[in-house]
């Protein structure tokens, strides 16, 4: 392993060094060589690598990108358990950025770097779970939206397109906290085409994972203002419950765990709504 690789992996374990600078170093090391950056003139002037050069570059950077992604996830877990960093927000952003850069790099190298089946998708699902753990709800929903599209391409199913999604900019303050606008933007995240003939266990778990995390975001963000839309999103075809039933046909005990999680979530939502109603009547 080169000194640079060792330094990057070591820095990812040291929360004092998890800054924007480290995220930038990771991005420049594992991702920038594979893409053109219009903001960097030297990038535009650089000729694209030949197939042989690309393969050589992928062989060199692929293992490093995978190690960085996995180490970033481990560091997020350590941070969550210890909470020892003096600036958690900066550390979390750095580790998320490093993981995303590494995953983007691995997608460029897909087919060249030897990876286990669904390895990129599994790491992505793990990262999204950590985002929700650290209450990065808006960013998690954006990553879930991208992940849903990628997963549909991997398993070769066609998604229904919600034309209103492309017209909504949640960076606009007047729209950012509007529950109806947020619902219109993200409602498609709560469904995924279900092929009853498919029995691929990993696909089922990946779908349940991103839908579970979407539901976690939905019930926790904006002080629970989106809970009132739960009935609408859980009635969509290919929803979380539908996929639980699909899992039940092959792994009934495992499906019960996912259904129990949904049951607890709905009970909590019902209790919260009842408490809010009582407070408003006082």
C-alpha positions in Angstrom: 0.0 0.0 0.0 1.4 3.4 -0.9 2.1 6.2 1.6 -0.8 8.2 0.3 -3.2 5.3 0.6 -2.0 4.6 4.2 -2.3 8.3 5.1 -5.9 8.6 3.8 -7.1 5.5 5.6 -5.3 6.6 8.8 -6.9 10.1 8.6 -10.3 8.6 8.2 -9.8 7.0 11.7 -8.7 10.2 13.2 -11.7 12.5 13.8 -9.5 15.6 14.2 -8.4 15.1 10.6 -11.9 14.5 9.2 -12.3 17.9 7.6 -13.2 19.3 4.2 -9.5 19.0 3.3 -9.6 15.2 3.8 -12.8 14.9 1.8 -11.1 16.9 -1.0 -8.0 14.8 -0.9 -10.1 11.6 -1.2 -12.1 13.1 -4.1 -9.0 14.1 -6.0 -7.3 10.7 -5.4 -10.1 8.2 -6.3 -12.7 10.1 -8.3 -11.2 13.1 -10.2 -9.0 10.9 -12.4 -12.1 9.3 -13.9 -14.1 12.5 -14.8 -13.7 15.9 -16.4 -14.2 18.9 -14.1 -15.4 21.9 -16.1 -14.2 24.2 -13.2 -10.6 22.9 -13.7 -9.0 24.1 -17.0 -6.3 21.4 -16.8 -9.0 18.8 -16.5 -10.5 20.0 -19.8 -7.2 19.9 -21.5 -6.3 16.5 -20.3 -6.9 13.8 -23.0 -9.1 10.9 -21.9 -7.3 7.8 -20.9 -7.0 4.9 -23.4 -8.7 1.7 -22.5 -5.4 0.2 -21.3 -4.7 3.3 -19.2 -8.2 3.2 -17.8 -7.8 -0.4 -16.8 -4.4 0.2 -15.2 -5.8 3.2 -13.3 -8.8 1.2 -12.1 -6.7 -1.7 -11.0 -4.6 0.7 -8.9 -7.4 2.9 -7.4 -10.3 0.4 -7.2 -9.0 -1.4 -4.0 -8.3 1.9 -2.4 -11.7 3.3 -3.1 -13.3 0.2 -1.6 -11.2 0.5 1.5 -12.0 4.2 1.9 -15.8 3.5 1.6 -15.7 0.7 4.2 -13.4 2.6 6.6 -15.7 5.7 6.4 -18.7 3.6 7.3 -16.7 2.1 10.3 -15.7 5.6 11.4 -19.3 6.8 11.3 -20.2 3.8 13.5 -17.4 4.6 15.9 -18.4 8.3 16.1 -22.1 7.4 16.7 -21.1 5.1 19.7 -18.5 7.4 21.2 -19.6 10.9 20.2 -16.1 12.1 21.2 -15.5 14.6 18.4 -15.8 18.3 19.3 -17.2 19.1 15.9 -19.4 16.2 14.9 -21.2 18.0 12.0 -17.9 18.6 10.2 -16.7 15.0 10.8 -20.0 13.5 9.6 -20.0 15.6 6.5 -16.4 14.6 5.7 -17.0 10.9 6.2 -20.2 11.0 4.1 -18.4 12.9 1.3 -15.5 10.4 1.4 -17.9 7.5 1.1 -19.8 9.0 -1.8 -16.7 9.9 -3.7 -15.4 6.4 -3.3 -18.7 4.8 -4.4 -18.9 7.1 -7.5 -15.3 6.1 -8.3 -16.2 2.4 -8.0 -19.2 2.8 -10.4 -16.8 4.3 -12.9 -14.6 1.2 -12.5 -17.5 -1.3 -12.4 -16.7 -4.4 -14.5 -12.9 -3.9 -14.1 -12.5 -4.0 -10.3 -13.5 -7.4 -8.8 -16.4 -6.7 -6.5 -18.9 -9.0 -4.9 -22.4 -9.0 -6.2 -24.3 -5.9 -5.1 -21.3 -4.7 -3.1 -21.6 -1.1 -4.1 -25.4 -1.1 -3.5 -24.9 -2.7 0.0 -22.4 0.0 1.0 -24.7 2.7 -0.3 -27.6 1.3 1.7 -25.3 1.2 4.8 -24.3 4.9 4.3 -27.9 6.0 3.9 -28.8 4.3 7.2 -25.9 6.2 8.9 -27.1 9.5 7.3 -30.5 9.0 9.0 -28.8 8.0 12.3 -27.1 11.4 12.2 -30.3 13.2 11.3 -29.0 14.2 7.8 -32.6 13.7 6.5 -32.6 16.0 3.5 -29.3 14.6 2.2 -30.4 11.0 3.0 -33.6 11.5 0.9 -31.6 12.8 -2.0 -29.3 9.8 -1.8 -32.3 7.4 -1.6 -33.7 9.0 -4.7 -30.4 8.3 -6.6 -30.1 4.8 -5.1 -33.6 3.9 -6.2 -32.8 4.8 -9.8 -29.5 2.9 -9.7 -31.1 -0.2 -8.1 -33.8 -0.2 -10.8 -31.1 -0.2 -13.4 -29.3 -3.0 -11.7 -32.3 -5.2 -11.4 -33.7 -4.0 -14.8 -37.1 -2.7 -13.8 -38.7 0.5 -15.1 -39.7 3.3 -12.7 -42.7 5.5 -13.1 -41.5 9.1 -13.5 -43.0 11.8 -11.5 -42.7 14.9 -13.7 -43.2 17.3 -10.8 -40.0 16.1 -9.1 -37.8 17.8 -11.6 -39.5 21.2 -11.1 -39.1 21.5 -7.3 -36.1 23.2 -5.8 -36.1 22.6 -2.0 -33.2 25.1 -1.6 -35.8 27.8 -2.0 -36.7 28.9 1.5 -40.4 29.3 0.7 -40.6 25.7 -0.4 -38.1 24.1 1.9 -40.5 23.6 4.8 -43.7 23.2 2.9 -45.0 19.7 3.7 -47.1 19.4 0.5 -44.2 20.4 -1.7 -41.8 17.9 0.0 -44.5 15.2 -0.4 -44.7 15.9 -4.1 -40.9 15.8 -4.5 -40.3 12.5 -2.6 -43.5 10.5 -2.8 -42.1 8.1 -5.4 -39.4 7.0 -3.0 -41.9 4.9 -1.2 -42.7 2.5 -4.0 -40.6 0.2 -6.1 -41.9 -2.1 -8.9 -42.5 -5.5 -7.4 -42.1 -8.6 -9.6 -43.8 -11.4 -7.8 -41.7 -13.9 -9.8 -38.4 -12.5 -8.5 -37.0 -14.2 -5.5 -33.6 -12.5 -5.3 -33.1 -12.1 -1.5 -30.5 -9.3 -1.8 -32.7 -7.2 -4.0 -35.7 -7.6 -1.6 -33.5 -6.5 1.4 -32.0 -3.5 -0.5 -35.5 -2.3 -1.4 -36.7 -2.7 2.2 -33.6 -0.9 3.4 -34.1 2.2 1.3 -37.8 2.3 2.0 -37.3 1.9 5.7 -34.8 4.7 5.8 -37.2 6.9 3.7 -39.9 6.2 6.2 -37.5 7.1 9.1 -36.7 10.4 7.5 -40.4 11.0 6.8 -41.5 10.6 10.4 -38.6 12.5 12.0 -37.8 15.5 9.8 -39.5 18.9 10.0 -40.8 18.0 13.5 -43.1 15.3 12.2 -45.0 17.6 9.8 -44.9 14.9 7.1 -46.5 12.1 9.2 -50.0 13.1 7.9 -49.0 11.8 4.4 -48.1 8.3 5.7 -51.4 6.8 4.6 -50.9 8.1 1.0 -47.4 6.8 0.7 -48.2 3.4 2.2 -51.0 2.9 -0.3 -48.7 3.1 -3.3 -48.1 -0.1 -5.2 -44.8 -1.7 -4.4 -44.7 -0.1 -0.9 -42.8 -1.2 2.1 -45.6 -3.5 3.3 -45.9 -5.1 -0.2 -42.2 -5.9 -0.2 -42.5 -7.4 3.4 -45.2 -9.7 2.1 -43.0 -10.6 -0.8 -40.1 -11.5 1.6 -42.6 -13.5 3.7 -43.1 -15.9 0.8 -39.5 -17.1 1.1 -38.2 -15.9 4.5 -41.2 -15.6 6.8 -39.2 -15.1 10.1 -37.1 -12.4 8.5 -40.2 -10.7 7.1 -41.8 -10.6 10.6 -38.9 -8.5 11.8 -39.4 -5.9 9.1 -43.2 -6.0 9.7 -42.7 -5.5 13.4 -40.6 -2.5 12.7 -43.4 -1.0 10.6 -45.9 -1.8 13.3 -43.8 0.0 16.0 -43.3 3.0 13.7 -47.1 3.3 13.0 -47.9 3.0 16.7 -45.4 5.7 17.5 -46.9 8.0 14.8 -50.4 7.3 16.1 -49.3 8.2 19.7 -47.5 11.3 18.6 -50.5 12.5 16.6 -52.9 11.8 19.5 -50.6 13.8 21.8 -50.5 16.7 19.4 -54.2 16.7 19.1 -54.7 16.8 22.9 -52.2 19.7 23.2 -54.0 21.7 20.5 -57.3 21.2 22.3 -55.9 22.6 25.6 
